[in-house]
Each structure stands twice: as C-alpha cells, then as structure tokens.
Amino acid sequence: MAKHQFQTEIGQLLKLMTHSLYSNKEIFIRELVSNASDALDKFNYLSLTDEKFKKDEWSGKVFIKLDKEDNSLTIGDNGIGMNETDLMDHLGTIAKSGTKAFMENLTGDAKKDSNLIGQFGVGFYSVFMVADKVDVISKKAGEEQAYMFSTDGTGEYEVKPVTKEAHGTIIYIKLKEDEKEFLDKWRVQEVVKKYSNHIAYPIMLNYSEEETEGEGDEATTKMVHKSEQINAATALWTLPKSDLKKEDYVEFYKTLAHGDNEPLSYLHNRVEGANEFTTLFYIPKTAPMDMYRADYEAGVKLYVKRVFITDDNKELLPPYLRFVKGIIDSEDLPLNVSRELLQENRILANIKQNSTKKILQAIKKLSGEEADTFIGQYNRVMKEGIYTDHVNKELLLDIVKYKSSTEEGLVSFEEYVSRGDSEKKEIYYIVGDDEKVLRNSPLLEAYKKANIEVLIMDDKEVDSIVTPMIGSYKEWNLKDITTIEAPDSKTEEEKEEISKEFKSLTDKIKEVLGEEVKEVKTSTRLTSSPSCVLKDSSDPMASMAAMFAQMGQEMPEIPLILEINPDHEMIKKLDKLDDESLFSDLSWILLDSAKLSEGLEPKDKGAFAQRVASLATKAL
Ligand SMILES: Nc1ncnc2c1ncn2[C@@H]1O[C@H](COP(=O)(O)OP(=O)(O)OP(=O)(O)O)[C@@H](O)[C@H]1O
C-alpha cells in the first residue's frame, strides 16, 4: 500500500479545516454533492457523445447513506469516477493557484471564510471539518481497476487498488464523535434542500429507522431500511418564470455560487425564434475575489439541451462581465460541439450578444441601494467595458458613475447632463489618483467660481485610459479641464491687456525656468492660488501620450504651460522684486508648488525643499 505526503498547501488547508472553520460545518455536504453532480454531468456528456458509453442504460444519481451504528455518512455517485492518477492529482494536490489566494484571503470570520471555500475550489477538503477519516473509493468510466484513497486528514494519504463494480465515486466519512447531527435524517435533508435542491439529478437518502408493528404487548420493533429522494432534481432554469419565486432563485444561486449570500440581482430569460436558448444570470452582491486575477474562474456554465458542456469557457460573456454567475442552455448547439471551436461558433456569438445586452439593461434598471452596491463593486469593470465593448458603449455610459465637484456621492453622465449647460453641451472632468489633490487643484478654481460641475475621476489607472476615448455622451463632448481654456468672464481684449501688462514678468520667469516649461502666461482661471500648470493639448506629444496610455505603456512627458495669477499678492510683489536670486527661487517655487497641488512631482524635490527652507528662514 503506497503512502503519500500531501502537498504542503493541502497540509495547511487541512489544519485550517479541522481547527478554524467550525461554525458552518454543514457545507461539506454541499461541496461533496456538488462534486458528485459535476461528475454526473461529465458522464452524462460522455454517454450522449461517445460511442463507447452510449450503450449504457444510465441515469445519474447521488446517494447519501447514514449509518448511526458505524457513526458514518457516505456520499456516492455513478458519475465519471477517478483513476489512481486522478485521485492523487485532484485530491492529493491542488493544481490551482487558488489555494494560496484562499489562505491569504482568510478573514478569521468563520462564515465569510467558509464562503471562500467554494470560490477557491477547495471544496473536497471541507469534509475534514467533520471527519476523523475519509475513504474515497472510485472507478473511472471505461477503466477496469478501482482505487481507494484514504486519509485521516493529517499529513498523509494512501492509495490502493480495490474492487468496485460500477463506475463512479463513493466517499465514506467516519464522523468525529461530536458530529452526530449529520446522522440525523432531518438535519441532512434540511442541508440538501438548502443548498442542492435544484441540482439536476435525484439525491437519494438511505437510512434505517425503527418501526413498530402491532399494539400493546403485541408490539414489535424492527429496523427498516428506507430510501427516499430528498431534492427537487429539476434544472431550475427550465421551469417557467411564473412557477418560480424569489426564494427559488436565491436558493439555486447558493448552489451555483457555493455560498450563503443572496445575489444582488438575477435575470431569467427564454429566447425563442431562429435561435432558442435559456439564460439565468446572477449578479453577486460582492465581487468575486479573483475578479482582478489573470487566472479568474469563469462564472457561467454552458449547457446544451440540459446537458452540461463546460464551466471553463471565458468566452461565453465578455471579460468585463466576469463577475456574472449563471447558466446558458442552448437548444441549437450540437452536443459534441468541440470545446475549442466554441469561440467561433455563430450560435454562441449570438447568445453572447443577446445575454450581454440583457445583463447591461438589467444593471441599468437597478436603483437606490442596489445601484449603489453595484457601483461600489463593479464601477471599474464597467469602465473596462467602455474600453472594450463598442457595441454596448451607450448602455455602459449610462451605468458608470463618477465623483463630482459640486455633488455628494457619485453621479452619472445622465445626471450631469440634466444639470449642465444645454447650449454648450460639454462635460468637464479632471483625472488623477488622489481625490483630495484633484478637489484642491487650482485648475478647478475657475469652475467653482462659475458654479460649473466637474467630474472628479480619481481612478487614474483606468480613467486616464478610458475617459479620453469616450469622446462624447449623447452629443455632449467630454473635456479634460487640464487641457482647455477655463470659463471666465473676461473678454479677449481684457485678457490681452493683462497679458501685456505682465509680459516682462512672464518673460523673466520663463528665462529662469528655461526648458522646464513650454510657456509662461497670465491666467484667468485662478482665484486663490498663485499659479497652475497645464498640459499643452496642441502639442503633438499630448495625443501621443493618450495613445501610449491606451497601449498600456509609460507616457512620454508632455510639455507644461505655467500660468500665473495676476491678482495674487505674491505675483504682484514678484513683479516688483529686484533681488535676482530670490526671484529665481520664487519662480521655481511657483512651478513646483503648482505641480504638487495637481499631483505631479517637482523635477528636483531636494532643490524644492531647500528653496522652501531658505525662504522660511528669511521670513522669520
Ligand atoms: N465525486 C467525484 N467524482 C469525480 N471526480 C471528483 C469527485 N469529487 C472530486 N472530484 C475531482 O476532484 C477535484 C477536486 O475537487 P474539489 O472539491 O476539491 O474542487 P473543485 O470541485 O475542483 O472546485 P469547486 O469546489 O470550486 O467546484 C474535482 O475538480 C474533480 O476533478
């Protein structure tokens, strides 16, 4: 008999299962039933597509056996089964990178942590919350030899050949002394109904019960073996909407998401006509942990006429909808559609297009608290959608929200437009990575004064790439306020006059700063700040920079224009200053502090600090 060491991470995981996650132990039943159901799905597919298995008169079943005398619970299925390598690969190691992420994400809150179990696919090991010892006896469909994998959940497991008639898997669980509740028929039935009522196969509960025959002195009791189906065993999505209540949808979601939370929203549609299919989609209340991992798991399962095809196809929905969980069941796809060719399939492309639109329309309809929750979790991926999905850009633009310079909370483009200047039709925005810096930016001063709303986009990584390519929203052009003229009440002549009046000063500052700025000019956009910097939108580098950003590359530097506030005390005094060295220091400070207040860095931070210290000393 071969003894093997568990992979290190599994060792850690087992410890965790046995010692930490004890408040929600019942989920081990959900996890094992779900694995059984997956194994049945896989065999079902084979029996319908592979000649070798077609002759089988087969109907998939899960069974659960309770044995009070032996203090054991057994969960079995007649599904695809596992051979020796499968047992060692699937149960002795965790191939997925998920486990490490699982361990890192543990919060210490047992309820939350047990929800993570499903998300990270460490389902089988949850059995060690209740088991002293586990034997997995399995025979793979189409193979001769069966094997038994045994472990007591410490560091080692054994695998040996055994005899088993039919293909499938039996998991024998010797329960810990204090886990007798899982031998109670009602308790097990309750757990199965809660999590697994709508898996597509019958779950049979086998148990023994004392029955009394006769009455009084004549009465005799004997043990009777019973077997009954304890789940509905209907694929929920095939039922008419009118037969289903919210509770049914929520219950099914729990099976699907391996969790205990309610979904934020769901949509169930049957499409008839040239292309027939049913979809049932859920939007989780909280974004999946792996949403921003490159190896995220697909959330949608594909079925063809109720037969499970795959849960590993990331093309069923566009990537920005990767948080959606659910089912697509097509009537028209061939059962043996090659998994590789799914991508290019016209029917599937049509389903994808239709589903995407339906999901986005449902999201758009969310209101109040639900809409807030959605935006809190998914605003960023929706912006990703704007970038990648041109067909649904309009819908997506109605969903995303931004901070605003004049409103509390988040606002939509629609709300902005309803308040904006309907003649000018412009949407103003400023992008950066620090909300506070953006709100205090000198560039906002003129907009504040003119009472014009500016969208504060503080998710720079995404906004700086996505927003420039939005272009317009319902004929309203988006304008980056760091590149355009500010609103002001002065005429061109007045501006000209001020510019002339300060020409010698602006020339002198430019002389000091040299190539660091492209131009120095008087500003009409400032009220309380002495200076600000702007990107020169007419410079060819500016459009290049946007292109670079879209390709995810480092942006080339765009030359800056320094604007000074002619009404500011400092500028007035500077104009009259004779001390050359002080003039030079103050010119640099005008530039560097303007950069800082817009979230940019001074070129020479050390020199900046020295100049400030020297000025402070003079002021004392
Ligand atoms: N009853 C079973 N029949 C056949 N294979 C099984 C069975 N139970 C488990 N397996 C195999 O072992 C693997 C590991 O199972 P485990 O529950 O740990 O994770 P998972 O099912 O892959 O992930 P998740 O829990 O997220 O669905 C499964 O993917 C499957 O290949």
The ligand as a Gaussian input file, in Angstrom:
#p B3LYP/6-31G(d) Opt

LIG

0 1
 N      -17.355000      12.666000      -6.812000
 C      -16.359000      12.926000      -7.655000
 N      -16.272000      12.306000      -8.843000
 C      -15.280000      12.572000      -9.729000
 N      -14.312000      13.482000      -9.503000
 C      -14.334000      14.140000      -8.328000
 C      -15.346000      13.909000      -7.343000
 N      -15.081000      14.702000      -6.282000
 C      -13.974000      15.410000      -6.602000
 N      -13.527000      15.078000      -7.822000
 C      -12.348000      15.626000      -8.523000
 O      -11.526000      16.268000      -7.591000
 C      -11.349000      17.637000      -7.937000
 C      -11.172000      18.489000      -6.714000
 O      -12.404000      18.678000      -6.047000
 P      -12.631000      19.886000      -5.095000
 O      -13.981000      19.810000      -4.493000
 O      -11.507000      19.957000      -4.120000
 O      -12.514000      21.166000      -6.018000
 P      -13.382000      21.528000      -7.322000
 O      -14.644000      20.748000      -7.314000
 O      -12.485000      21.423000      -8.496000
 O      -13.667000      23.071000      -7.105000
 P      -15.049000      23.713000      -6.692000
 O      -15.303000      23.256000      -5.303000
 O      -14.806000      25.180000      -6.822000
 O      -16.063000      23.207000      -7.683000
 C      -12.547000      17.961000      -8.788000
 O      -12.287000      19.022000      -9.682000
 C      -12.769000      16.651000      -9.542000
 O      -11.898000      16.560000     -10.648000

